Amino acid sequence: AQSVTQLDSQVPVFEEAPVELRCNYSSSVSVYLFWYVQYPNQGLQLLLKYLSGSTLVESINGFEAEFNKSQTSFHLRKPSVHISDTAEYFCAVRKMNTGFQKLVFGTGTRLLVSP
Amino acid sequence: GAVVSQHPSWVICKSGTSVKIECRSLDFQATTMFWYRQFPKQSLMLMATSNEGSKATYEQGVEKDKFLINHASLTLSTLTVTSAHPEDSSFYICSASTGNSPLHFGNGTRLTVT
């Protein structure tokens, strides 16, 4: 079975500083990888995903993540964060050719951006 | 973009009563809807998968008689927490999919049972 590890439960950072949220996964087969963002009292929104092709994927709001198969990682990065990026970020994985019921979430990382 | 509406956003109920939560796909037909439960500072745990017109598939450990799921149409699924108890207090989130499309999540329902 797949599993996802987000080592950092909380990451405090100052506005305009760079940030990296770590995600490692475990799977014996090929997987799809996702990052979701959750703002307070809201559902999750898809931030970006890796399905195939280029290992570097980008979102429209400046986040990027790189799939590293050898290190089984999919870390999320942003070169300069804003106050509005404060939220909970979830990494998720599911096996290729399986449905969303097989989507496994990490425990989340709370990004706290302060002025 | 695709929108999933979840209602109510929060509800307080007395122990022993039942609460119904609705999940609607507003601009697309959702062949599959998922119900999750999220405890404070924890991740989402899938409770059940709901396919239109058929019985929901519950994850191990989820009581199907307590968490009744109905997916009567391609745009509506409901979760009814029956005979709620304080330990059922949680944040419940639904999501919807047309199959190969990305998941679209509702904004969640915070249930407090007193």
HADDOCK unambig.tbl for C-alpha pairs under 7 A between the chains (distance, minus, plus):
assign (segid A and resid 41 and name CA) (segid B and resid 107 and name CA) 6.90 0.50 0.50
assign (segid A and resid 41 and name CA) (segid B and resid 108 and name CA) 6.84 0.50 0.50
assign (segid A and resid 42 and name CA) (segid B and resid 107 and name CA) 4.10 0.50 0.50
assign (segid A and resid 42 and name CA) (segid B and resid 108 and name CA) 5.69 0.50 0.50
assign (segid A and resid 43 and name CA) (segid B and resid 93 and name CA) 6.39 0.50 0.50
assign (segid A and resid 43 and name CA) (segid B and resid 105 and name CA) 5.47 0.50 0.50
assign (segid A and resid 43 and name CA) (segid B and resid 106 and name CA) 5.22 0.50 0.50
assign (segid A and resid 43 and name CA) (segid B and resid 107 and name CA) 3.92 0.50 0.50
assign (segid A and resid 43 and name CA) (segid B and resid 108 and name CA) 5.31 0.50 0.50
assign (segid A and resid 44 and name CA) (segid B and resid 105 and name CA) 5.68 0.50 0.50
assign (segid A and resid 45 and name CA) (segid B and resid 105 and name CA) 6.74 0.50 0.50
assign (segid A and resid 101 and name CA) (segid B and resid 49 and name CA) 6.62 0.50 0.50
assign (segid A and resid 105 and name CA) (segid B and resid 43 and name CA) 6.39 0.50 0.50
assign (segid A and resid 105 and name CA) (segid B and resid 44 and name CA) 6.60 0.50 0.50
assign (segid A and resid 106 and name CA) (segid B and resid 43 and name CA) 6.22 0.50 0.50
assign (segid A and resid 107 and name CA) (segid B and resid 42 and name CA) 5.40 0.50 0.50
assign (segid A and resid 107 and name CA) (segid B and resid 43 and name CA) 4.46 0.50 0.50
assign (segid A and resid 108 and name CA) (segid B and resid 42 and name CA) 6.94 0.50 0.50
assign (segid A and resid 108 and name CA) (segid B and resid 43 and name CA) 6.13 0.50 0.50
